[in-house]
Amino acid sequence: MSPRPAGRPWLLTAPAVFVVAWGGNHFTPLLHLYETLGGYAPWQANLLLGMYVFGLIPGLLVAAAVSDRHGRKPVAVAGLVSAIAASMLLAASLDSFVLLCAGRLLAGIGVGIGMSVGSSWIKELSAPPWDPYAGSPAGAWRSSLTLTLGFALGAGVTGAIAQWAPWPAQSPYVVHVALCVAALGPLLRAPESLPAGQRAARPWWRDLQLPSAAQRAFRVLVLPAAPWVFAAAGVAYAIMPAVVEHRLGPWATLYATGLTVVTLGTGAVTQTTVGFLNRVTHGHALVVGLAGMTAGMVLAAVAAAAGAPVLAFAVAVLLGGSYGVCVVSGLLIAQSLATPRDLAGMTGVYYALAYTGFLLPTVLAALAPGIAYAPALAVVAAVCAGSLAVVWTALARHRRWE
């Protein structure tokens, strides 16, 4: 075994996780730009936003299984390379919807690897012997906070570049490629956290089967809650700008950027409160998050009916804060159900479920010609309330989750 570096080695992996998250979400504030400069319909722009889910889910599941067999580092490096290729393709493809879809697919693969393998690597390096003083929740909140900051800052910087810099459809991607190259050095120096003796011995495709995910606790706690994580974020920074853009004029891109940053920035802050919430609510932080999401969806329906930018901003704050609580509390539960050998696989399954919710804006945009956003969001709020009831009831019958 190589000597363990001094300090906190998880910080060597964090930059790569940060920049792949940046690449996954820096497309969000460009939706209006692609509609105006590229001439794409709203449903096409929203499909491009959600397209990377189709790369992300196999990236989450397959990459996790491969890393359980071959180690974290080689798979994480492949994810960073995929993120670089994605931004290069997106920068060159404004006029091709098919190539834009391919670029978003590659971005999804990179984010999927970062979320499953990168999160597992950070978690393992946030525990003894690598970090003997970190508390038990440290790995979950460090990884989720790194991802959230990448999502938020990527969107913020990209939106500013698109609003004021030349070549708005190309410059943001050039910046991202440069950041990815800078993150490659620390990633290559990071220690491998999964010793050969603890790796899966079977072919990786057999490790796609996760007995841990068959537990009843997974079905009644993780499964009903996970999709709302990114459904809430998507409503906040994809749907809310669309319902008020008629009042924004040339500032639509900057406003969408602001909502994205507010949503994810609020989420970044609330992620650090999950341990406290679990203590004061006796393990019910996930219920707190889902309750906030339900209220946020109700407010989103009101904001859509009023077409008010101020209300849409309030929606971003409420749904963003609830997103932060849910993503960490759900991840803690999912990872507590995993064995050491299927930790990455369970992390991948959790994020795959969470990201299915990111398709909600595409569905709502496709329905918009026939069903207005306000009643559609009212239905979404009712379904979210049903998920809250399921999780609340299930938690009442289980041990405390921390």
Disulfide bonds with the S-S distance in Angstrom:
none
